[in-house]
Amino acid sequence: MKIIKVADQVEGGKKGFEILSEKMANGAKTLGLATGSTPVEFYKQVVASDLDFSDMTSVNLDEYVGLDADHEQSYRHFMGEQLFNAKPFKVNYLPNGKAEDLQAEAKHYDQIIAENPIDLQILGIGSNGHIGFNEPGTPFDSTTHIVDLAESTIKDNARFFENEEEVPKKAISMGIASILGAKSIVLMAYGENKADAVAAMVNGEQTEDLPASALQNHDDVYVIVDEAAASKL
Ligand code: F6R
């Protein structure tokens, strides 16, 4: 793993953007994208740039189960606001969390990933070490699946909703094997709340109890961290 220490999230967004530009200059066509607070500055850099995405494909990591696509907290809505409305892609894939048959939707999403191999995957990390919504205990060989969100994730994400009860309890997420299939990975982490997870991901033993430790198996991972998130490395 290449550890890149930055002063703050704005500098982290710029570093992430530099890596993206370089990968696109070298032919990257499919981006794996994340939501949440972490990539927001990165998306600002992308939106402010003159990079053209009209020939690019995006495949998002995850979506809440049960939220309409136009719900303010759906990840489809988030991606529109942060990136897609300003930078049109050829196609944007996100799992459909309103699918009637969620298992069939998970299979369908795996097919999409197989047909659109991810060149660069953007990741955040949960305070419990999750990547995508692969909570502790998820097998490293998992593909897209339906997830019961961990209590800690529901609490962490309650800040986006009116109260904790409003946070969906389930999500549909790419699996760990799906993420490891990306050619290159940029994981960003900011703040003290992420320090334990970052330390365990980089220096801890590889264990399904800490999903991000699976990234130790990948040979092109950039970890962009501010001082607080790097404080236990
Ligand atoms: C988001 C995702 C999650 C987040 C993680 C960190 O698509 O898959 O793994 O990256 O929960 O969330 P933030 O960035 O809000 O701290």
Boltz pocket constraint, residues with backbone or C-beta under 6 A from the ligand:
constraints:
  - pocket:
      binder: B
      contacts: [[A, 33], [A, 34], [A, 35], [A, 36], [A, 37], [A, 38], [A, 39], [A, 61], [A, 62], [A, 123], [A, 124], [A, 125], [A, 126], [A, 130], [A, 131], [A, 132], [A, 133]]
      max_distance: 6.0
